[in-house]
Amino acid sequence: MATQLRRYEVADGQLDYFIEWFPALVPVREKYGFTVNFAYADRETNQFIWSVTHPGDFAAAEQEYVASPERAAAFAEFDDPLTAMHVAMVQEVV
């Protein structure tokens, strides 16, 4: 199982917008074999932190997902409020 941790820095005043939009992305990820493990908003630092796993070849599944028409539709009306993205493959230690 491969796990990716994603931490987004969100523009001031845009965190609620992102939180409202994000659930639309979850079923699209799931269609391509991903599981969203958690999603948290850190209002103090204006960040959105979430984790996603895939049981197989994460990179190949990610490429298929990114190129998918479902993802394109989910992002069609999305006004991107992110100012930075920090994405890393992580390993559970506890």
C-alpha positions as CSV (number, residue, x, y, z in Angstrom):
1,M,0.0,0.0,0.0
2,A,1.5,3.3,-1.0
3,T,0.5,6.5,0.9
4,Q,0.8,10.1,-0.2
5,L,0.6,13.0,2.2
6,R,-0.6,16.3,0.6
7,R,-0.4,19.6,2.4
8,Y,-1.8,22.7,0.6
9,E,-1.3,26.3,1.6
10,V,-4.5,28.2,0.8
11,A,-4.9,31.9,0.0
12,D,-6.3,34.0,2.7
13,G,-10.1,33.9,2.9
14,Q,-10.3,30.9,0.5
15,L,-10.1,27.9,2.9
16,D,-13.9,27.5,3.2
17,Y,-14.2,27.6,-0.6
18,F,-11.7,24.8,-0.9
19,I,-13.3,22.7,1.9
20,E,-16.7,23.0,0.1
21,W,-15.2,21.9,-3.2
22,F,-12.9,19.1,-2.0
23,P,-15.6,16.4,-1.4
24,A,-16.4,16.5,-5.2
25,L,-12.9,15.1,-5.8
26,V,-13.1,12.1,-3.4
27,P,-15.4,9.9,-5.6
28,V,-13.2,10.6,-8.6
29,R,-10.1,9.4,-6.7
30,E,-12.0,6.4,-5.5
31,K,-13.0,5.5,-9.1
32,Y,-9.2,5.1,-9.9
33,G,-8.6,2.9,-6.8
34,F,-7.5,5.5,-4.3
35,T,-8.7,5.8,-0.8
36,V,-8.7,9.2,1.0
37,N,-7.6,8.4,4.5
38,F,-8.2,11.8,6.1
39,A,-8.6,15.4,5.3
40,Y,-8.1,18.2,7.9
41,A,-8.2,22.0,7.7
42,D,-5.7,23.9,9.8
43,R,-7.4,27.3,10.1
44,E,-4.6,28.8,12.1
45,T,-2.1,28.4,9.2
46,N,-4.6,28.4,6.3
47,Q,-3.6,24.9,5.3
48,F,-5.5,21.8,4.1
49,I,-3.8,18.5,4.8
50,W,-4.9,15.1,3.5
51,S,-3.7,11.6,2.8
52,V,-4.5,9.2,0.0
53,T,-3.5,5.6,-0.5
54,H,-3.5,3.2,-3.4
55,P,-3.0,-0.6,-3.2
56,G,-1.1,-1.0,-6.5
57,D,1.3,1.1,-8.6
58,F,0.6,4.6,-7.2
59,A,2.4,6.5,-9.9
60,A,0.6,4.7,-12.8
61,A,-2.8,5.1,-11.1
62,E,-2.0,8.8,-10.5
63,Q,-1.2,9.3,-14.2
64,E,-4.5,7.6,-15.2
65,Y,-6.4,9.7,-12.7
66,V,-4.8,13.0,-13.7
67,A,-5.6,12.4,-17.4
68,S,-9.2,11.3,-16.7
69,P,-12.2,13.1,-17.9
70,E,-13.8,12.8,-14.5
71,R,-10.9,14.7,-12.9
72,A,-11.2,17.3,-15.7
73,A,-14.9,17.7,-14.9
74,A,-14.2,18.1,-11.2
75,F,-11.7,20.9,-11.9
76,A,-13.8,22.6,-14.7
77,E,-15.3,25.2,-12.4
78,F,-12.6,25.2,-9.8
79,D,-11.0,28.6,-9.1
80,D,-7.7,27.4,-7.6
81,P,-7.0,29.1,-4.3
82,L,-3.8,27.2,-3.5
83,T,-0.6,29.2,-3.1
84,A,1.7,26.1,-2.5
85,M,1.5,22.3,-2.6
86,H,3.7,20.0,-0.6
87,V,3.3,16.4,-1.8
88,A,5.3,13.4,-0.6
89,M,5.1,9.6,-0.5
90,V,5.2,8.7,3.2
91,Q,5.7,5.5,5.3
92,E,3.7,4.6,8.4
93,V,6.0,4.2,11.4
94,V,3.6,3.7,14.3
